[in-house]
Amino acid sequence: MHKNKVNDAITVFEFNTLLFPGSGNVFDSLGEAYYKQGDKQRSLFSYKRSLELDPANDNAKNIIAELQK
């Protein structure tokens, strides 16, 4: 994602969610990629899932609040 290959990053992160469905971090990364792509609905879903898996994820809390405005 650092090289602005957001679509490629989304593909990798989506695969990671299948490999590691219990990891809040992979859903956080996927949410960030969707956010960067401008897909707010999918970003919100991913960040909410991340927060469910990791309730201490302050980044997810902040982005969810921003997306729900």
PQR file with spaces between the fields and no chain letter, atoms N, CA, C, O and H, PARSE charges and radii, in Angstrom:
ATOM       1  N    MET     1       0.815   -1.178    0.000 -0.4000 1.5000
ATOM       2  CA   MET     1       0.000    0.000    0.000 -0.0000 2.0000
ATOM       3  C    MET     1       0.869    1.256    0.000  0.5500 1.7000
ATOM       4  O    MET     1       0.441    2.322   -0.443 -0.5500 1.4000
ATOM       5  N    HIS     2       2.060    1.119    0.489 -0.4000 1.5000
ATOM       6  CA   HIS     2       2.946    2.272    0.563 -0.0000 2.0000
ATOM       7  C    HIS     2       3.382    2.749   -0.822  0.5500 1.7000
ATOM       8  O    HIS     2       3.844    3.880   -0.976 -0.5500 1.4000
ATOM       9  H    HIS     2       2.408    0.254    0.849  0.4000 1.0000
ATOM      10  N    LYS     3       3.237    1.897   -1.812 -0.4000 1.5000
ATOM      11  CA   LYS     3       3.603    2.277   -3.178 -0.0000 2.0000
ATOM      12  C    LYS     3       2.358    2.621   -3.999  0.5500 1.7000
ATOM      13  O    LYS     3       2.386    2.584   -5.229 -0.5500 1.4000
ATOM      14  H    LYS     3       2.862    0.979   -1.687  0.4000 1.0000
ATOM      15  N    ASN     4       1.262    2.956   -3.301 -0.4000 1.5000
ATOM      16  CA   ASN     4      -0.012    3.317   -3.921 -0.0000 2.0000
ATOM      17  C    ASN     4      -0.588    2.215   -4.802  0.5500 1.7000
ATOM      18  O    ASN     4      -1.260    2.497   -5.795 -0.5500 1.4000
ATOM      19  H    ASN     4       1.239    2.986   -2.301  0.4000 1.0000
ATOM      20  N    LYS     5      -0.332    0.987   -4.449 -0.4000 1.5000
ATOM      21  CA   LYS     5      -0.938   -0.159   -5.136 -0.0000 2.0000
ATOM      22  C    LYS     5      -2.074   -0.670   -4.255  0.5500 1.7000
ATOM      23  O    LYS     5      -2.040   -1.787   -3.739 -0.5500 1.4000
ATOM      24  H    LYS     5       0.214    0.757   -3.643  0.4000 1.0000
ATOM      25  N    VAL     6      -3.075    0.184   -4.104 -0.4000 1.5000
ATOM      26  CA   VAL     6      -4.158   -0.083   -3.163 -0.0000 2.0000
ATOM      27  C    VAL     6      -4.954   -1.318   -3.566  0.5500 1.7000
ATOM      28  O    VAL     6      -5.295   -2.133   -2.709 -0.5500 1.4000
ATOM      29  H    VAL     6      -3.103    1.092   -4.523  0.4000 1.0000
ATOM      30  N    ASN     7      -5.254   -1.473   -4.843 -0.4000 1.5000
ATOM      31  CA   ASN     7      -6.020   -2.642   -5.282 -0.0000 2.0000
ATOM      32  C    ASN     7      -5.279   -3.938   -4.995  0.5500 1.7000
ATOM      33  O    ASN     7      -5.884   -4.927   -4.581 -0.5500 1.4000
ATOM      34  H    ASN     7      -4.977   -0.811   -5.540  0.4000 1.0000
ATOM      35  N    ASP     8      -3.977   -3.933   -5.212 -0.4000 1.5000
ATOM      36  CA   ASP     8      -3.171   -5.121   -4.904 -0.0000 2.0000
ATOM      37  C    ASP     8      -3.182   -5.391   -3.395  0.5500 1.7000
ATOM      38  O    ASP     8      -3.283   -6.536   -2.956 -0.5500 1.4000
ATOM      39  H    ASP     8      -3.485   -3.130   -5.548  0.4000 1.0000
ATOM      40  N    ALA     9      -3.077   -4.323   -2.624 -0.4000 1.5000
ATOM      41  CA   ALA     9      -3.079   -4.467   -1.166 -0.0000 2.0000
ATOM      42  C    ALA     9      -4.409   -5.047   -0.692  0.5500 1.7000
ATOM      43  O    ALA     9      -4.437   -5.903    0.191 -0.5500 1.4000
ATOM      44  H    ALA     9      -2.995   -3.393   -2.981  0.4000 1.0000
ATOM      45  N    ILE    10      -5.505   -4.583   -1.276 -0.4000 1.5000
ATOM      46  CA   ILE    10      -6.818   -5.093   -0.892 -0.0000 2.0000
ATOM      47  C    ILE    10      -6.905   -6.590   -1.170  0.5500 1.7000
ATOM      48  O    ILE    10      -7.418   -7.347   -0.347 -0.5500 1.4000
ATOM      49  H    ILE    10      -5.483   -3.887   -1.994  0.4000 1.0000
ATOM      50  N    THR    11      -6.413   -7.010   -2.307 -0.4000 1.5000
ATOM      51  CA   THR    11      -6.422   -8.442   -2.639 -0.0000 2.0000
ATOM      52  C    THR    11      -5.660   -9.247   -1.596  0.5500 1.7000
ATOM      53  O    THR    11      -6.136  -10.288   -1.143 -0.5500 1.4000
ATOM      54  H    THR    11      -5.996   -6.395   -2.976  0.4000 1.0000
ATOM      55  N    VAL    12      -4.493   -8.775   -1.219 -0.4000 1.5000
ATOM      56  CA   VAL    12      -3.677   -9.468   -0.216 -0.0000 2.0000
ATOM      57  C    VAL    12      -4.366   -9.455    1.147  0.5500 1.7000
ATOM      58  O    VAL    12      -4.418  -10.478    1.830 -0.5500 1.4000
ATOM      59  H    VAL    12      -4.106   -7.930   -1.587  0.4000 1.0000
ATOM      60  N    PHE    13      -4.891   -8.301    1.539 -0.4000 1.5000
ATOM      61  CA   PHE    13      -5.535   -8.201    2.851 -0.0000 2.0000
ATOM      62  C    PHE    13      -6.807   -9.039    2.915  0.5500 1.7000
ATOM      63  O    PHE    13      -7.093   -9.640    3.951 -0.5500 1.4000
ATOM      64  H    PHE    13      -4.848   -7.470    0.985  0.4000 1.0000
ATOM      65  N    GLU    14      -7.574   -9.088    1.828 -0.4000 1.5000
ATOM      66  CA   GLU    14      -8.769   -9.945    1.807 -0.0000 2.0000
ATOM      67  C    GLU    14      -8.376  -11.412    1.996  0.5500 1.7000
ATOM      68  O    GLU    14      -9.034  -12.149    2.730 -0.5500 1.4000
ATOM      69  H    GLU    14      -7.342   -8.599    0.987  0.4000 1.0000
ATOM      70  N    PHE    15      -7.304  -11.823    1.332 -0.4000 1.5000
ATOM      71  CA   PHE    15      -6.805  -13.195    1.490 -0.0000 2.0000
ATOM      72  C    PHE    15      -6.358  -13.436    2.929  0.5500 1.7000
ATOM      73  O    PHE    15      -6.600  -14.504    3.490 -0.5500 1.4000
ATOM      74  H    PHE    15      -6.769  -11.224    0.736  0.4000 1.0000
ATOM      75  N    ASN    16      -5.703  -12.437    3.522 -0.4000 1.5000
ATOM      76  CA   ASN    16      -5.259  -12.560    4.916 -0.0000 2.0000
ATOM      77  C    ASN    16      -6.430  -12.762    5.870  0.5500 1.7000
ATOM      78  O    ASN    16      -6.309  -13.485    6.859 -0.5500 1.4000
ATOM      79  H    ASN    16      -5.506  -11.569    3.067  0.4000 1.0000
ATOM      80  N    THR    17      -7.575  -12.119    5.575 -0.4000 1.5000
ATOM      81  CA   THR    17      -8.735  -12.298    6.452 -0.0000 2.0000
ATOM      82  C    THR    17      -9.261  -13.730    6.390  0.5500 1.7000
ATOM      83  O    THR    17      -9.848  -14.224    7.353 -0.5500 1.4000
ATOM      84  H    THR    17      -7.673  -11.532    4.771  0.4000 1.0000
ATOM      85  N    LEU    18      -9.049  -14.390    5.257 -0.4000 1.5000
ATOM      86  CA   LEU    18      -9.441  -15.799    5.138 -0.0000 2.0000
ATOM      87  C    LEU    18      -8.463  -16.700    5.887  0.5500 1.7000
ATOM      88  O    LEU    18      -8.859  -17.682    6.513 -0.5500 1.4000
ATOM      89  H    LEU    18      -8.572  -13.989    4.475  0.4000 1.0000
ATOM      90  N    LEU    19      -7.183  -16.351    5.813 -0.4000 1.5000
ATOM      91  CA   LEU    19      -6.155  -17.147    6.491 -0.0000 2.0000
ATOM      92  C    LEU    19      -6.156  -16.937    8.006  0.5500 1.7000
ATOM      93  O    LEU    19      -5.893  -17.863    8.773 -0.5500 1.4000
ATOM      94  H    LEU    19      -6.861  -15.552    5.304  0.4000 1.0000
ATOM      95  N    PHE    20      -6.458  -15.701    8.425 -0.4000 1.5000
ATOM      96  CA   PHE    20      -6.394  -15.338    9.841 -0.0000 2.0000
ATOM      97  C    PHE    20      -7.680  -14.631   10.263  0.5500 1.7000
ATOM      98  O    PHE    20      -7.646  -13.449   10.607 -0.5500 1.4000
ATOM      99  H    PHE    20      -6.672  -14.949    7.802  0.4000 1.0000
ATOM     100  N    PRO    21      -8.811  -15.334   10.243 -0.5600 1.5000
ATOM     101  CA   PRO    21     -10.097  -14.689   10.520  0.2800 2.0000
ATOM     102  C    PRO    21     -10.255  -14.177   11.960  0.5500 1.7000
ATOM     103  O    PRO    21     -11.180  -13.418   12.249 -0.5500 1.4000
ATOM     104  N    GLY    22      -9.380  -14.581   12.835 -0.4000 1.5000
ATOM     105  CA   GLY    22      -9.451  -14.138   14.217 -0.0000 2.0000
ATOM     106  C    GLY    22      -8.508  -12.998   14.546  0.5500 1.7000
ATOM     107  O    GLY    22      -8.369  -12.626   15.711 -0.5500 1.4000
ATOM     108  H    GLY    22      -8.629  -15.197   12.600  0.4000 1.0000
ATOM     109  N    SER    23      -7.860  -12.440   13.536 -0.4000 1.5000
ATOM     110  CA   SER    23      -6.888  -11.368   13.747 -0.0000 2.0000
ATOM     111  C    SER    23      -7.514   -9.997   13.492  0.5500 1.7000
ATOM     112  O    SER    23      -7.918   -9.684   12.373 -0.5500 1.4000
ATOM     113  H    SER    23      -7.974  -12.743   12.590  0.4000 1.0000
ATOM     114  N    GLY    24      -7.586   -9.203   14.528 -0.4000 1.5000
ATOM     115  CA   GLY    24      -8.078   -7.841   14.367 -0.0000 2.0000
ATOM     116  C    GLY    24      -7.173   -7.008   13.486  0.5500 1.7000
ATOM     117  O    GLY    24      -7.635   -6.103   12.792 -0.5500 1.4000
ATOM     118  H    GLY    24      -7.258   -9.458   15.438  0.4000 1.0000
ATOM     119  N    ASN    25      -5.888   -7.310   13.510 -0.4000 1.5000
ATOM     120  CA   ASN    25      -4.921   -6.535   12.732 -0.0000 2.0000
ATOM     121  C    ASN    25      -5.160   -6.661   11.228  0.5500 1.7000
ATOM     122  O    ASN    25      -5.038   -5.672   10.506 -0.5500 1.4000
ATOM     123  H    ASN    25      -5.513   -8.045   14.074  0.4000 1.0000
ATOM     124  N    VAL    26      -5.494   -7.841   10.748 -0.4000 1.5000
ATOM     125  CA   VAL    26      -5.699   -7.982    9.299 -0.0000 2.0000
ATOM     126  C    VAL    26      -6.950   -7.237    8.854  0.5500 1.7000
ATOM     127  O    VAL    26      -6.984   -6.692    7.751 -0.5500 1.4000
ATOM     128  H    VAL    26      -5.594   -8.645   11.334  0.4000 1.0000
ATOM     129  N    PHE    27      -7.974   -7.208    9.695 -0.4000 1.5000
ATOM     130  CA   PHE    27      -9.172   -6.451    9.341 -0.0000 2.0000
ATOM     131  C    PHE    27      -8.917   -4.946    9.422  0.5500 1.7000
ATOM     132  O    PHE    27      -9.494   -4.171    8.660 -0.5500 1.4000
ATOM     133  H    PHE    27      -7.946   -7.651   10.591  0.4000 1.0000
ATOM     134  N    ASP    28      -8.049   -4.537   10.351 -0.4000 1.5000
ATOM     135  CA   ASP    28      -7.655   -3.130   10.429 -0.0000 2.0000
ATOM     136  C    ASP    28      -6.929   -2.715    9.152  0.5500 1.7000
ATOM     137  O    ASP    28      -7.198   -1.647    8.601 -0.5500 1.4000
ATOM     138  H    ASP    28      -7.579   -5.166   10.971  0.4000 1.0000
ATOM     139  N    SER    29      -6.019   -3.551    8.688 -0.4000 1.5000
ATOM     140  CA   SER    29      -5.280   -3.248    7.462 -0.0000 2.0000
ATOM     141  C    SER    29      -6.211   -3.203    6.256  0.5500 1.7000
ATOM     142  O    SER    29      -6.078   -2.332    5.396 -0.5500 1.4000
ATOM     143  H    SER    29      -5.801   -4.418    9.136  0.4000 1.0000
ATOM     144  N    LEU    30      -7.143   -4.130    6.192 -0.4000 1.5000
ATOM     145  CA   LEU    30      -8.106   -4.144    5.095 -0.0000 2.0000
ATOM     146  C    LEU    30      -8.981   -2.891    5.148  0.5500 1.7000
ATOM     147  O    LEU    30      -9.262   -2.282    4.116 -0.5500 1.4000
ATOM     148  H    LEU    30      -7.252   -4.838    6.891  0.4000 1.0000
ATOM     149  N    GLY    31      -9.406   -2.512    6.338 -0.4000 1.5000
ATOM     150  CA   GLY    31     -10.190   -1.284    6.488 -0.0000 2.0000
ATOM     151  C    GLY    31      -9.429   -0.066    6.016  0.5500 1.7000
ATOM     152  O    GLY    31      -9.999    0.815    5.372 -0.5500 1.4000
ATOM     153  H    GLY    31      -9.178   -3.006    7.177  0.4000 1.0000
ATOM     154  N    GLU    32      -8.154   -0.009    6.327 -0.4000 1.5000
ATOM     155  CA   GLU    32      -7.319    1.110    5.893 -0.0000 2.0000
ATOM     156  C    GLU    32      -7.213    1.154    4.373  0.5500 1.7000
ATOM     157  O    GLU    32      -7.281    2.226    3.771 -0.5500 1.4000
ATOM     158  H    GLU    32      -7.691   -0.724    6.850  0.4000 1.0000
ATOM     159  N    ALA    33      -7.049   -0.004    3.761 -0.4000 1.5000
ATOM     160  CA   ALA    33      -6.942   -0.058    2.296 -0.0000 2.0000
ATOM     161  C    ALA    33      -8.246    0.383    1.637  0.5500 1.7000
ATOM     162  O    ALA    33      -8.232    1.149    0.673 -0.5500 1.4000
ATOM     163  H    ALA    33      -6.994   -0.874    4.250  0.4000 1.0000
ATOM     164  N    TYR    34      -9.367   -0.101    2.156 -0.4000 1.5000
ATOM     165  CA   TYR    34     -10.657    0.328    1.615 -0.0000 2.0000
ATOM     166  C    TYR    34     -10.845    1.833    1.806  0.5500 1.7000
ATOM     167  O    TYR    34     -11.365    2.517    0.925 -0.5500 1.4000
ATOM     168  H    TYR    34      -9.378   -0.723    2.939  0.4000 1.0000
ATOM     169  N    TYR    35     -10.424    2.335    2.948 -0.4000 1.5000
ATOM     170  CA   TYR    35     -10.518    3.771    3.237 -0.0000 2.0000
ATOM     171  C    TYR    35      -9.721    4.569    2.208  0.5500 1.7000
ATOM     172  O    TYR    35     -10.193    5.570    1.669 -0.5500 1.4000
ATOM     173  H    TYR    35     -10.002    1.779    3.664  0.4000 1.0000
ATOM     174  N    LYS    36      -8.513    4.104    1.951 -0.4000 1.5000
ATOM     175  CA   LYS    36      -7.655    4.778    0.979 -0.0000 2.0000
ATOM     176  C    LYS    36      -8.252    4.730   -0.423  0.5500 1.7000
ATOM     177  O    LYS    36      -8.067    5.652   -1.217 -0.5500 1.4000
ATOM     178  H    LYS    36      -8.129    3.291    2.389  0.4000 1.0000
ATOM     179  N    GLN    37      -8.966    3.655   -0.721 -0.4000 1.5000
ATOM     180  CA   GLN    37      -9.601    3.489   -2.019 -0.0000 2.0000
ATOM     181  C    GLN    37     -10.863    4.353   -2.133  0.5500 1.7000
ATOM     182  O    GLN    37     -11.330    4.634   -3.236 -0.5500 1.4000
ATOM     183  H    GLN    37      -9.117    2.906   -0.076  0.4000 1.0000
ATOM     184  N    GLY    38     -11.403    4.765   -0.999 -0.4000 1.5000
ATOM     185  CA   GLY    38     -12.612    5.567   -0.992 -0.0000 2.0000
ATOM     186  C    GLY    38     -13.880    4.765   -0.787  0.5500 1.7000
ATOM     187  O    GLY    38     -14.979    5.303   -0.921 -0.5500 1.4000
ATOM     188  H    GLY    38     -11.023    4.537   -0.103  0.4000 1.0000
ATOM     189  N    ASP    39     -13.749    3.484   -0.463 -0.4000 1.5000
ATOM     190  CA   ASP    39     -14.899    2.618   -0.232 -0.0000 2.0000
ATOM     191  C    ASP    39     -15.240    2.654    1.262  0.5500 1.7000
ATOM     192  O    ASP    39     -14.811    1.802    2.039 -0.5500 1.4000
ATOM     193  H    ASP    39     -12.857    3.046   -0.353  0.4000 1.0000
ATOM     194  N    LYS    40     -16.016    3.656    1.629 -0.4000 1.5000
ATOM     195  CA   LYS    40     -16.311    3.879    3.044 -0.0000 2.0000
ATOM     196  C    LYS    40     -17.146    2.763    3.658  0.5500 1.7000
ATOM     197  O    LYS    40     -16.955    2.433    4.829 -0.5500 1.4000
ATOM     198  H    LYS    40     -16.365    4.349    0.997  0.4000 1.0000
ATOM     199  N    GLN    41     -18.051    2.182    2.912 -0.4000 1.5000
ATOM     200  CA   GLN    41     -18.907    1.124    3.449 -0.0000 2.0000
ATOM     201  C    GLN    41     -18.079   -0.110    3.828  0.5500 1.7000
ATOM     202  O    GLN    41     -18.222   -0.650    4.925 -0.5500 1.4000
ATOM     203  H    GLN    41     -18.206    2.450    1.961  0.4000 1.0000
ATOM     204  N    ARG    42     -17.223   -0.543    2.916 -0.4000 1.5000
ATOM     205  CA   ARG    42     -16.382   -1.711    3.224 -0.0000 2.0000
ATOM     206  C    ARG    42     -15.352   -1.389    4.295  0.5500 1.7000
ATOM     207  O    ARG    42     -15.020   -2.237    5.124 -0.5500 1.4000
ATOM     208  H    ARG    42     -17.107   -0.104    2.025  0.4000 1.0000
ATOM     209  N    SER    43     -14.849   -0.164    4.276 -0.4000 1.5000
ATOM     210  CA   SER    43     -13.910    0.254    5.299 -0.0000 2.0000
ATOM     211  C    SER    43     -14.559    0.180    6.679  0.5500 1.7000
ATOM     212  O    SER    43     -13.969   -0.346    7.622 -0.5500 1.4000
ATOM     213  H    SER    43     -15.119    0.525    3.603  0.4000 1.0000
ATOM     214  N    LEU    44     -15.762    0.704    6.789 -0.4000 1.5000
ATOM     215  CA   LEU    44     -16.479    0.685    8.054 -0.0000 2.0000
ATOM     216  C    LEU    44     -16.714   -0.751    8.523  0.5500 1.7000
ATOM     217  O    LEU    44     -16.501   -1.058    9.696 -0.5500 1.4000
ATOM     218  H    LEU    44     -16.242    1.131    6.022  0.4000 1.0000
ATOM     219  N    PHE    45     -17.147   -1.622    7.630 -0.4000 1.5000
ATOM     220  CA   PHE    45     -17.361   -3.022    7.978 -0.0000 2.0000
ATOM     221  C    PHE    45     -16.075   -3.657    8.506  0.5500 1.7000
ATOM     222  O    PHE    45     -16.091   -4.345    9.527 -0.5500 1.4000
ATOM     223  H    PHE    45     -17.320   -1.372    6.677  0.4000 1.0000
ATOM     224  N    SER    46     -14.972   -3.423    7.812 -0.4000 1.5000
ATOM     225  CA   SER    46     -13.689   -4.026    8.208 -0.0000 2.0000
ATOM     226  C    SER    46     -13.210   -3.496    9.556  0.5500 1.7000
ATOM     227  O    SER    46     -12.727   -4.256   10.395 -0.5500 1.4000
ATOM     228  H    SER    46     -14.959   -2.864    6.983  0.4000 1.0000
ATOM     229  N    TYR    47     -13.348   -2.185    9.757 -0.4000 1.5000
ATOM     230  CA   TYR    47     -12.933   -1.614   11.039 -0.0000 2.0000
ATOM     231  C    TYR    47     -13.823   -2.113   12.183  0.5500 1.7000
ATOM     232  O    TYR    47     -13.332   -2.346   13.287 -0.5500 1.4000
ATOM     233  H    TYR    47     -13.741   -1.567    9.076  0.4000 1.0000
ATOM     234  N    LYS    48     -15.121   -2.276   11.927 -0.4000 1.5000
ATOM     235  CA   LYS    48     -16.001   -2.811   12.967 -0.0000 2.0000
ATOM     236  C    LYS    48     -15.610   -4.237   13.325  0.5500 1.7000
ATOM     237  O    LYS    48     -15.609   -4.610   14.498 -0.5500 1.4000
ATOM     238  H    LYS    48     -15.520   -2.086   11.030  0.4000 1.0000
ATOM     239  N    ARG    49     -15.281   -5.027   12.323 -0.4000 1.5000
ATOM     240  CA   ARG    49     -14.844   -6.405   12.579 -0.0000 2.0000
ATOM     241  C    ARG    49     -13.531   -6.402   13.360  0.5500 1.7000
ATOM     242  O    ARG    49     -13.351   -7.198   14.282 -0.5500 1.4000
ATOM     243  H    ARG    49     -15.282   -4.724   11.370  0.4000 1.0000
ATOM     244  N    SER    50     -12.628   -5.517   12.995 -0.4000 1.5000
ATOM     245  CA   SER    50     -11.364   -5.401   13.703 -0.0000 2.0000
ATOM     246  C    SER    50     -11.599   -5.078   15.171  0.5500 1.7000
ATOM     247  O    SER    50     -10.960   -5.652   16.053 -0.5500 1.4000
ATOM     248  H    SER    50     -12.774   -4.870   12.246  0.4000 1.0000
ATOM     249  N    LEU    51     -12.514   -4.163   15.424 -0.4000 1.5000
ATOM     250  CA   LEU    51     -12.806   -3.764   16.799 -0.0000 2.0000
ATOM     251  C    LEU    51     -13.470   -4.893   17.583  0.5500 1.7000
ATOM     252  O    LEU    51     -13.221   -5.040   18.780 -0.5500 1.4000
ATOM     253  H    LEU    51     -13.033   -3.697   14.707  0.4000 1.0000
ATOM     254  N    GLU    52     -14.303   -5.684   16.931 -0.4000 1.5000
ATOM     255  CA   GLU    52     -14.904   -6.842   17.597 -0.0000 2.0000
ATOM     256  C    GLU    52     -13.815   -7.816   18.054  0.5500 1.7000
ATOM     257  O    GLU    52     -13.883   -8.380   19.146 -0.5500 1.4000
ATOM     258  H    GLU    52     -14.505   -5.565   15.959  0.4000 1.0000
ATOM     259  N    LEU    53     -12.818   -7.999   17.198 -0.4000 1.5000
ATOM     260  CA   LEU    53     -11.744   -8.951   17.502 -0.0000 2.0000
ATOM     261  C    LEU    53     -10.722   -8.382   18.473  0.5500 1.7000
ATOM     262  O    LEU    53     -10.083   -9.123   19.220 -0.5500 1.4000
ATOM     263  H    LEU    53     -12.763   -7.542   16.311  0.4000 1.0000
ATOM     264  N    ASP    54     -10.570   -7.059   18.458 -0.4000 1.5000
ATOM     265  CA   ASP    54      -9.597   -6.396   19.324 -0.0000 2.0000
ATOM     266  C    ASP    54     -10.226   -5.129   19.898  0.5500 1.7000
ATOM     267  O    ASP    54     -10.036   -4.043   19.350 -0.5500 1.4000
ATOM     268  H    ASP    54     -11.089   -6.457   17.851  0.4000 1.0000
ATOM     269  N    PRO    55     -10.972   -5.256   20.994 -0.5600 1.5000
ATOM     270  CA   PRO    55     -11.680   -4.097   21.570  0.2800 2.0000
ATOM     271  C    PRO    55     -10.766   -2.950   22.019  0.5500 1.7000
ATOM     272  O    PRO    55     -11.245   -1.843   22.265 -0.5500 1.4000
ATOM     273  N    ALA    56      -9.479   -3.199   22.126 -0.4000 1.5000
ATOM     274  CA   ALA    56      -8.542   -2.145   22.529 -0.0000 2.0000
ATOM     275  C    ALA    56      -7.993   -1.369   21.335  0.5500 1.7000
ATOM     276  O    ALA    56      -7.127   -0.512   21.508 -0.5500 1.4000
ATOM     277  H    ALA    56      -9.090   -4.098   21.926  0.4000 1.0000
ATOM     278  N    ASN    57      -8.480   -1.651   20.133 -0.4000 1.5000
ATOM     279  CA   ASN    57      -7.970   -1.004   18.925 -0.0000 2.0000
ATOM     280  C    ASN    57      -8.513    0.421   18.824  0.5500 1.7000
ATOM     281  O    ASN    57      -9.596    0.646   18.284 -0.5500 1.4000
ATOM     282  H    ASN    57      -9.184   -2.347   19.993  0.4000 1.0000
ATOM     283  N    ASP    58      -7.754    1.374   19.347 -0.4000 1.5000
ATOM     284  CA   ASP    58      -8.178    2.776   19.328 -0.0000 2.0000
ATOM     285  C    ASP    58      -8.248    3.340   17.917  0.5500 1.7000
ATOM     286  O    ASP    58      -9.088    4.194   17.634 -0.5500 1.4000
ATOM     287  H    ASP    58      -6.874    1.191   19.786  0.4000 1.0000
ATOM     288  N    ASN    59      -7.379    2.874   17.034 -0.4000 1.5000
ATOM     289  CA   ASN    59      -7.417    3.343   15.648 -0.0000 2.0000
ATOM     290  C    ASN    59      -8.760    3.001   15.016  0.5500 1.7000
ATOM     291  O    ASN    59      -9.374    3.840   14.358 -0.5500 1.4000
ATOM     292  H    ASN    59      -6.697    2.181   17.265  0.4000 1.0000
ATOM     293  N    ALA    60      -9.208    1.781   15.215 -0.4000 1.5000
ATOM     294  CA   ALA    60     -10.502    1.364   14.666 -0.0000 2.0000
ATOM     295  C    ALA    60     -11.625    2.209   15.255  0.5500 1.7000
ATOM     296  O    ALA    60     -12.523    2.634   14.527 -0.5500 1.4000
ATOM     297  H    ALA    60      -8.708    1.099   15.750  0.4000 1.0000
ATOM     298  N    LYS    61     -11.588    2.457   16.553 -0.4000 1.5000
ATOM     299  CA   LYS    61     -12.614    3.288   17.191 -0.0000 2.0000
ATOM     300  C    LYS    61     -12.685    4.670   16.547  0.5500 1.7000
ATOM     301  O    LYS    61     -13.767    5.177   16.250 -0.5500 1.4000
ATOM     302  H    LYS    61     -10.859    2.112   17.144  0.4000 1.0000
ATOM     303  N    ASN    62     -11.519    5.266   16.337 -0.4000 1.5000
ATOM     304  CA   ASN    62     -11.467    6.609   15.760 -0.0000 2.0000
ATOM     305  C    ASN    62     -11.980    6.650   14.328  0.5500 1.7000
ATOM     306  O    ASN    62     -12.733    7.553   13.962 -0.5500 1.4000
ATOM     307  H    ASN    62     -10.640    4.854   16.578  0.4000 1.0000
ATOM     308  N    ILE    63     -11.580    5.685   13.524 -0.4000 1.5000
ATOM     309  CA   ILE    63     -12.006    5.669   12.130 -0.0000 2.0000
ATOM     310  C    ILE    63     -13.499    5.362   12.021  0.5500 1.7000
ATOM     311  O    ILE    63     -14.188    5.943   11.182 -0.5500 1.4000
ATOM     312  H    ILE    63     -10.968    4.951   13.822  0.4000 1.0000
ATOM     313  N    ILE    64     -14.000    4.468   12.850 -0.4000 1.5000
ATOM     314  CA   ILE    64     -15.432    4.163   12.859 -0.0000 2.0000
ATOM     315  C    ILE    64     -16.222    5.434   13.193  0.5500 1.7000
ATOM     316  O    ILE    64     -17.214    5.740   12.530 -0.5500 1.4000
ATOM     317  H    ILE    64     -13.440    3.996   13.532  0.4000 1.0000
ATOM     318  N    ALA    65     -15.793    6.157   14.199 -0.4000 1.5000
ATOM     319  CA   ALA    65     -16.477    7.403   14.565 -0.0000 2.0000
ATOM     320  C    ALA    65     -16.458    8.394   13.401  0.5500 1.7000
ATOM     321  O    ALA    65     -17.455    9.062   13.129 -0.5500 1.4000
ATOM     322  H    ALA    65     -14.987    5.908   14.738  0.4000 1.0000
ATOM     323  N    GLU    66     -15.335    8.482   12.731 -0.4000 1.5000
ATOM     324  CA   GLU    66     -15.215    9.391   11.586 -0.0000 2.0000
ATOM     325  C    GLU    66     -16.128    8.963   10.436  0.5500 1.7000
ATOM     326  O    GLU    66     -16.786    9.800    9.818 -0.5500 1.4000
ATOM     327  H    GLU    66     -14.525    7.939   12.952  0.4000 1.0000
ATOM     328  N    LEU    67     -16.167    7.674   10.154 -0.4000 1.5000
ATOM     329  CA   LEU    67     -16.975    7.175    9.035 -0.0000 2.0000
ATOM     330  C    LEU    67     -18.467    7.251    9.328  0.5500 1.7000
ATOM     331  O    LEU    67     -19.267    7.320    8.395 -0.5500 1.4000
ATOM     332  H    LEU    67     -15.632    6.994   10.656  0.4000 1.0000
ATOM     333  N    GLN    68     -18.860    7.241   10.580 -0.4000 1.5000
ATOM     334  CA   GLN    68     -20.278    7.277   10.925 -0.0000 2.0000
ATOM     335  C    GLN    68     -20.829    8.686   11.062  0.5500 1.7000
ATOM     336  O    GLN    68     -22.011    8.861   11.360 -0.5500 1.4000
ATOM     337  H    GLN    68     -18.211    7.185   11.339  0.4000 1.0000
ATOM     338  N    LYS    69     -19.998    9.686   10.850 -0.4000 1.5000
ATOM     339  CA   LYS    69     -20.470   11.087   10.929 -0.0000 2.0000
ATOM     340  C    LYS    69     -21.407   11.400    9.797  0.5500 1.7000
ATOM     341  O    LYS    69     -21.903   12.522    9.698 -0.5500 1.4000
ATOM     342  H    LYS    69     -19.038    9.545   10.608  0.4000 1.0000
